Each structure stands twice: as structure tokens, then as C-alpha cells.
Amino acid sequence: MITEITVGPCRRIGESARSEQAFASGQIIGPVFAGFVHDLSGSFTPVLLITAAPLLATAINLVPRRD
């Protein structure tokens, strides 16, 4: 099984496939999770706060760091 193919400098097809797989998994699991939390709390606010946390963490990681 091929896990990684290098195309040009520092471009890996395997990384792209893994990110697509993670995105697709989120698209499947997300609505089920949101419905479950909504049923428990009666509101989508907790769901929005829970999903905002990883987005904020990703945004912080994308900020260039000074060495």
C-alpha cells in the first residue's frame, strides 16, 4: 500500500488525502454530535463553542512565529 508520494519539493499527496479523510469524517460525525448535544442542552450554543475551540487553536498555530 502506498502511503506517501512525493510530487515536487515538499508536496506530499498522502498529507492531502489524510486531510480530506479528516474533513469527511467530521462531515459525518458532526451533525450526529451536534444533534446529541442539542438534545441534552436544548441549544446549539454549546455545540458552537465546542466546534470553535479547534478552529481557534488552528488559527493560533497558523500565526508565524518569531525565533
N, C-alpha and C positions, 0 to 999 in steps of 0.2 A: 504494500500500500504506500502510495506517495503521500508524504505529509507536508512537504515543502518544495516548491520550485522557485528558484531564483531567476528573476527576469530583470536584467539591468542591475545597476548599483542599488543595493538595499531595498529592493522591491520584492516582497515575498507574497506569492499567491496564497499560501497557506494561512497567513495572517488575515487576509481579506476574507477567506472562507470562514475562518473562526468568528470574525466579527459579524458576518452575515448570519451565521448559525446562532450566535447570542441574540441578535436582533429578532430573529424569527421565534426563538424560544420566548422572548419577552412578549412578543405579539400574541403568543398562545396562552401563556400563563397570566399575563397582566390583567385581562378582563375577568378571569376567574377570581384572582386575588382581590381585585377592586370590588367585585360583587360581594365577596365574603366579608371584607372589611366594612362595606356599606351596610350589609345586613346586621353586623354587630354594633355599629356606631350610629346608623341612621343618617349618615352624612358622608359626602365624598371628601371632606376636608382632611381627615387623617390619611386617606389614600394619596391625595395631592402632596401632603407633607412628606410622606414616606418616599414617594417617587421623586420628589425634588432633591432629596439628600444625595443620591448618586449623581444627579446632574450637576449639583453644586461641587461635589468632590471632583468630578471630571473637569469642570471649568477651572477649578483651582490648580489641578495638575497640568493644564494646558498653558498656564501663565509662565512665560520664560523666566528662568531662574538666573540670578547673577552669581557667579562663582567667586 
